Amino acid sequence: MLEKPGILFVILVLLLVFYLVIRWGAGKKKDISKSYQMSNYLSGIRILIIILTIVALILWFFL
């Protein structure tokens, strides 16, 4: 089994991969900057990932 630092590392890598896949699926950077809805969507995704990271850190500290 993984120790505490390993668990934290896996969680953070999964969150990073989650963001990168969504960002890659959103399209080119030029298209995103022109589209207000797409930039709103990606900022919402960033906020979601930050919240998930905070929750993961809190849970990790209490393991």
C-alpha positions as CSV (number, residue, x, y, z in Angstrom):
1,M,0.0,0.0,0.0
2,L,1.0,3.6,-0.4
3,E,2.0,5.7,2.5
4,K,0.6,9.2,3.2
5,P,2.9,11.1,0.8
6,G,2.2,8.6,-2.0
7,I,-1.5,9.0,-1.6
8,L,-1.3,12.8,-1.8
9,F,0.9,12.6,-4.8
10,V,-1.5,10.2,-6.6
11,I,-4.5,12.5,-5.8
12,L,-2.7,15.6,-7.1
13,V,-1.6,13.8,-10.3
14,L,-5.1,12.6,-10.9
15,L,-6.5,16.1,-10.4
16,L,-3.9,17.5,-12.8
17,V,-4.6,14.9,-15.4
18,F,-8.4,15.6,-15.0
19,Y,-7.8,19.3,-15.7
20,L,-5.4,18.6,-18.6
21,V,-7.9,16.3,-20.3
22,I,-10.7,18.8,-20.0
23,R,-8.5,21.6,-21.2
24,W,-7.3,19.5,-24.2
25,G,-10.9,18.6,-25.0
26,A,-12.0,22.3,-24.9
27,G,-10.0,23.2,-28.0
28,K,-7.4,25.6,-29.1
29,K,-6.3,28.5,-26.9
30,K,-7.4,31.1,-29.5
31,D,-11.0,29.6,-29.6
32,I,-11.2,29.6,-25.8
33,S,-10.1,33.2,-25.5
34,K,-12.8,34.3,-28.0
35,S,-15.6,32.3,-26.4
36,Y,-17.0,33.8,-23.2
37,Q,-18.8,30.6,-22.4
38,M,-15.8,28.4,-22.8
39,S,-13.6,30.6,-20.6
40,N,-16.3,30.6,-17.9
41,Y,-16.5,26.8,-18.2
42,L,-12.7,26.4,-17.7
43,S,-12.7,28.9,-14.8
44,G,-15.4,26.8,-13.2
45,I,-13.3,23.7,-13.7
46,R,-10.3,25.4,-12.1
47,I,-12.5,26.3,-9.1
48,L,-13.8,22.7,-8.9
49,I,-10.3,21.3,-8.9
50,I,-9.1,23.7,-6.2
51,I,-12.1,22.7,-4.0
52,L,-11.3,19.0,-4.6
53,T,-7.6,19.6,-3.8
54,I,-8.5,21.4,-0.5
55,V,-10.9,18.6,0.5
56,A,-8.2,16.0,-0.4
57,L,-5.6,17.8,1.7
58,I,-8.0,18.0,4.7
59,L,-8.8,14.3,4.4
60,W,-5.1,13.5,4.0
61,F,-4.2,15.4,7.2
62,F,-6.7,13.4,9.2
63,L,-5.8,9.9,7.9
